[in-house]
Amino acid sequence: MKEQSFLATLTERRLLAIVRGTDADAALRTVITLAEEGVELIEVSLVTPGAVRVIRDARAALGESAGLGAGTVVTAGDVRAAADAGASYLVTPAVSEAVRTGRELGLPVLAGALTPTEVVTALSEGATAIKLFPASLGGTRHLRALRDPFPQVPFVPVGGVGVAEAREYLDAGAVAVGVGSPLVGDAAAGGDLGALKERIKSFLDTL
């Protein structure tokens, strides 16, 4: 996925789903369900057991055009493993070597940052957009404060974002929101996919 395509999809669809679970097979089913129900950007966290296999199998099932990425990417080794598995973009929890390595490989990077200094550092390393994390620490007031000195930076709040919070962040100027457990629930640990479909509908209808 090219950088401009990634940014355009973020801006148009406004939702990045975060799959973090305890069971690789359940995580894969969750990814497929999210995609089938209309979620176009799906991140598989590398803390999920078998995450690299999940990404590889999901890529094979969904095709090359699917917006499938890897999350919780911290090291250069993480970057290479994710890229080899078919991740088309990367999401980091912080500014680390993963940002520069990902950009060197031509992958868009949504880099985790919380403070103005971290935002500047992430951008200098080549970040495509900023994952405001953990967003719950400062909420929309923090996002608005950051947007004053960085009005052109695409911010994606992540952490504690439910349906109500998602709308508030978007109204405060976020280009999209990243949502894990409020959307995925226990699906990636073997939970009910029917309930997941209902949550997907709620988020898509809201955004």
Kinemage of the C-alpha trace (Angstrom):
@kinemage 1
@onewidth
@group {chain A} dominant
@subgroup {mainchain}
@vectorlist {calphas} color= white
{ca met a 1} P 0.000 0.000 0.000
{ca lys a 2} L 1.431 3.327 -1.052
{ca glu a 3} L 1.653 6.147 1.462
{ca gln a 4} L -0.958 8.319 -0.247
{ca ser a 5} L -3.311 5.375 -0.609
{ca phe a 6} L -2.948 4.587 3.090
{ca leu a 7} L -3.635 8.200 4.069
{ca ala a 8} L -6.592 8.417 1.701
{ca thr a 9} L -8.154 5.256 3.117
{ca leu a 10} L -7.619 6.475 6.683
{ca thr a 11} L -9.255 9.793 5.864
{ca glu a 12} L -12.152 8.331 3.900
{ca arg a 13} L -12.974 5.297 6.042
{ca arg a 14} L -11.939 6.823 9.393
{ca leu a 15} L -11.475 3.480 11.137
{ca leu a 16} L -8.463 1.276 11.810
{ca ala a 17} L -9.392 -2.014 13.481
{ca ile a 18} L -6.827 -3.476 15.874
{ca val a 19} L -6.815 -7.244 16.278
{ca arg a 20} L -5.006 -8.379 19.398
{ca gly a 21} L -5.868 -11.805 20.731
{ca thr a 22} L -4.717 -14.971 22.415
{ca asp a 23} L -5.473 -17.474 19.670
{ca ala a 24} L -4.053 -17.331 16.155
{ca asp a 25} L -6.950 -19.142 14.484
{ca ala a 26} L -9.505 -16.935 16.219
{ca ala a 27} L -7.501 -13.851 15.280
{ca leu a 28} L -7.508 -14.936 11.644
{ca arg a 29} L -11.270 -15.466 11.697
{ca thr a 30} L -11.638 -12.029 13.236
{ca val a 31} L -9.578 -10.384 10.507
{ca ile a 32} L -11.584 -12.097 7.786
{ca thr a 33} L -14.880 -11.113 9.421
{ca leu a 34} L -13.812 -7.475 9.776
{ca ala a 35} L -12.867 -7.366 6.100
{ca glu a 36} L -16.049 -9.069 4.952
{ca glu a 37} L -18.148 -6.638 6.984
{ca gly a 38} L -16.588 -3.580 5.371
{ca val a 39} L -13.622 -2.577 7.538
{ca glu a 40} L -10.891 -1.614 5.085
{ca leu a 41} L -7.915 -1.112 7.420
{ca ile a 42} L -7.078 -3.953 9.808
{ca glu a 43} L -3.997 -4.152 11.987
{ca val a 44} L -2.810 -7.446 13.483
{ca ser a 45} L -0.839 -6.774 16.666
{ca leu a 46} L 2.420 -8.702 16.840
{ca val a 47} L 1.744 -9.515 20.491
{ca thr a 48} L -0.896 -11.970 19.260
{ca pro a 49} L 0.500 -15.527 19.320
{ca gly a 50} L 1.268 -16.567 15.746
{ca ala a 51} L 0.687 -13.008 14.487
{ca val a 52} L 3.049 -13.353 11.530
{ca arg a 53} L 1.182 -16.459 10.383
{ca val a 54} L -2.125 -14.663 10.857
{ca ile a 55} L -0.944 -11.839 8.601
{ca arg a 56} L 0.363 -14.273 6.005
{ca asp a 57} L -2.830 -16.354 5.965
{ca ala a 58} L -5.065 -13.281 5.959
{ca arg a 59} L -3.136 -11.836 3.040
{ca ala a 60} L -3.592 -15.061 1.107
{ca ala a 61} L -7.324 -15.072 1.872
{ca leu a 62} L -8.030 -11.382 1.258
{ca gly a 63} L -5.739 -10.656 -1.679
{ca glu a 64} L -3.051 -8.113 -2.366
{ca ser a 65} L -5.312 -5.067 -2.276
{ca ala a 66} L -6.582 -5.572 1.289
{ca gly a 67} L -5.566 -2.946 3.849
{ca leu a 68} L -3.812 -5.402 6.130
{ca gly a 69} L -1.082 -4.158 8.436
{ca ala a 70} L 1.018 -5.159 11.419
{ca gly a 71} L 0.804 -3.457 14.795
{ca thr a 72} L 2.922 -3.238 17.936
{ca val a 73} L 5.931 -3.103 15.625
{ca val a 74} L 8.968 -2.072 17.676
{ca thr a 75} L 12.192 -3.443 16.181
{ca ala a 76} L 13.740 -3.674 12.737
{ca gly a 77} L 13.263 -7.433 13.004
{ca asp a 78} L 9.541 -6.892 13.594
{ca val a 79} L 9.405 -4.751 10.459
{ca arg a 80} L 11.073 -7.346 8.280
{ca ala a 81} L 8.946 -10.206 9.616
{ca ala a 82} L 5.749 -8.214 9.056
{ca ala a 83} L 6.765 -7.155 5.566
{ca asp a 84} L 7.714 -10.703 4.602
{ca ala a 85} L 4.308 -11.902 5.809
{ca gly a 86} L 2.501 -9.404 3.599
{ca ala a 87} L 1.767 -6.428 5.842
{ca ser a 88} L 1.169 -3.371 3.686
{ca tyr a 89} L 1.658 -0.818 6.464
{ca leu a 90} L 3.023 -0.718 10.011
{ca val a 91} L 1.732 0.654 13.307
{ca thr a 92} L 4.111 1.312 16.196
{ca pro a 93} L 3.376 2.040 19.864
{ca ala a 94} L 6.253 4.514 20.075
{ca val a 95} L 9.031 6.157 18.096
{ca ser a 96} L 11.611 3.421 17.563
{ca glu a 97} L 13.902 2.030 14.878
{ca ala a 98} L 10.819 0.445 13.337
{ca val a 99} L 9.695 3.798 11.918
{ca arg a 100} L 12.830 4.400 9.884
{ca thr a 101} L 13.220 0.746 8.872
{ca gly a 102} L 9.622 0.609 7.684
{ca arg a 103} L 10.039 3.723 5.580
{ca glu a 104} L 13.270 2.357 4.120
{ca leu a 105} L 11.251 -0.652 2.952
{ca gly a 106} L 8.655 1.648 1.426
{ca leu a 107} L 5.882 0.894 3.915
{ca pro a 108} L 3.605 3.581 5.379
{ca val a 109} L 4.085 3.891 9.137
{ca leu a 110} L 1.537 5.058 11.676
{ca ala a 111} L 3.917 5.938 14.492
{ca gly a 112} L 2.931 6.106 18.146
{ca ala a 113} L 3.524 9.448 19.892
{ca leu a 114} L 2.034 11.343 22.826
{ca thr a 115} L 4.043 14.544 23.284
{ca pro a 116} L 5.041 17.353 20.909
{ca thr a 117} L 8.656 16.167 21.015
{ca glu a 118} L 7.612 12.631 20.072
{ca val a 119} L 5.457 13.956 17.237
{ca val a 120} L 8.391 15.912 15.788
{ca thr a 121} L 10.742 12.949 16.207
{ca ala a 122} L 8.303 10.553 14.542
{ca leu a 123} L 7.846 12.876 11.586
{ca ser a 124} L 11.603 13.334 11.233
{ca glu a 125} L 11.952 9.541 11.063
{ca gly a 126} L 9.480 9.442 8.190
{ca ala a 127} L 6.164 8.643 9.871
{ca thr a 128} L 3.198 8.817 7.517
{ca ala a 129} L 0.760 9.702 10.301
{ca ile a 130} L 0.765 9.927 14.079
{ca lys a 131} L -0.940 7.390 16.318
{ca leu a 132} L -1.890 9.455 19.372
{ca phe a 133} L -1.266 6.866 22.074
{ca pro a 134} L -2.526 6.316 24.655
{ca ala a 135} L -5.251 8.753 23.653
{ca ser a 136} L -7.222 8.116 26.841
{ca leu a 137} L -4.615 9.973 28.915
{ca gly a 138} L -5.536 13.367 27.516
{ca gly a 139} L -8.664 12.812 25.470
{ca thr a 140} L -9.899 15.324 22.951
{ca arg a 141} L -8.382 18.261 24.864
{ca his a 142} L -4.924 16.822 24.291
{ca leu a 143} L -5.644 16.202 20.610
{ca arg a 144} L -6.834 19.776 20.129
{ca ala a 145} L -3.765 21.099 21.932
{ca leu a 146} L -1.451 19.126 19.638
{ca arg a 147} L -3.282 20.229 16.525
{ca asp a 148} L -2.576 23.880 17.326
{ca pro a 149} L 1.177 23.592 16.529
{ca phe a 150} L 0.683 20.682 14.112
{ca pro a 151} L -2.436 21.543 12.087
{ca gln a 152} L -1.372 19.563 9.014
{ca val a 153} L -0.381 16.368 10.852
{ca pro a 154} L -2.809 13.453 10.449
{ca phe a 155} L -3.582 12.203 13.963
{ca val a 156} L -5.181 8.828 14.721
{ca pro a 157} L -6.149 8.471 18.412
{ca val a 158} L -5.765 4.941 19.795
{ca gly a 159} L -6.453 3.611 23.283
{ca gly a 160} L -9.809 3.656 25.025
{ca val a 161} L -11.765 4.644 21.918
{ca gly a 162} L -15.368 3.429 22.001
{ca val a 163} L -18.187 4.469 19.681
{ca ala a 164} L -18.922 7.709 21.553
{ca glu a 165} L -15.264 8.651 21.893
{ca ala a 166} L -14.646 7.921 18.214
{ca arg a 167} L -17.130 10.561 17.149
{ca glu a 168} L -15.670 13.061 19.612
{ca tyr a 169} L -12.117 12.540 18.344
{ca leu a 170} L -13.192 12.944 14.739
{ca asp a 171} L -15.053 16.140 15.623
{ca ala a 172} L -11.862 17.349 17.344
{ca gly a 173} L -9.860 16.943 14.136
{ca ala a 174} L -8.585 13.362 14.043
{ca val a 175} L -8.443 11.911 10.533
{ca ala a 176} L -9.404 8.461 11.862
{ca val a 177} L -9.491 6.403 15.053
{ca gly a 178} L -7.815 3.125 15.911
{ca val a 179} L -10.054 0.753 17.839
{ca gly a 180} L -9.157 -2.510 19.530
{ca ser a 181} L -11.226 -4.142 22.260
{ca pro a 182} L -14.299 -1.862 22.012
{ca leu a 183} L -14.683 -3.180 18.458
{ca val a 184} L -13.057 -6.610 18.456
{ca gly a 185} L -14.169 -7.643 21.937
{ca asp a 186} L -13.286 -11.273 22.635
{ca ala a 187} L -13.524 -12.381 19.012
{ca ala a 188} L -9.748 -12.765 18.642
{ca ala a 189} L -9.748 -15.055 21.675
{ca gly a 190} L -12.461 -17.308 20.282
{ca gly a 191} L -15.509 -15.169 21.088
{ca asp a 192} L -18.765 -14.683 19.228
{ca leu a 193} L -18.352 -13.491 15.627
{ca gly a 194} L -22.025 -12.558 15.480
{ca ala a 195} L -21.498 -10.050 18.272
{ca leu a 196} L -18.435 -8.768 16.432
{ca lys a 197} L -20.562 -8.102 13.353
{ca glu a 198} L -22.982 -6.050 15.443
{ca arg a 199} L -20.143 -3.957 16.870
{ca ile a 200} L -18.718 -3.422 13.393
{ca lys a 201} L -22.090 -2.112 12.225
{ca ser a 202} L -22.311 0.251 15.188
{ca phe a 203} L -18.885 1.745 14.465
{ca leu a 204} L -19.390 2.044 10.707
{ca asp a 205} L -22.804 3.655 11.183
{ca thr a 206} L -21.318 6.153 13.640
{ca leu a 207} L -18.294 7.098 11.571
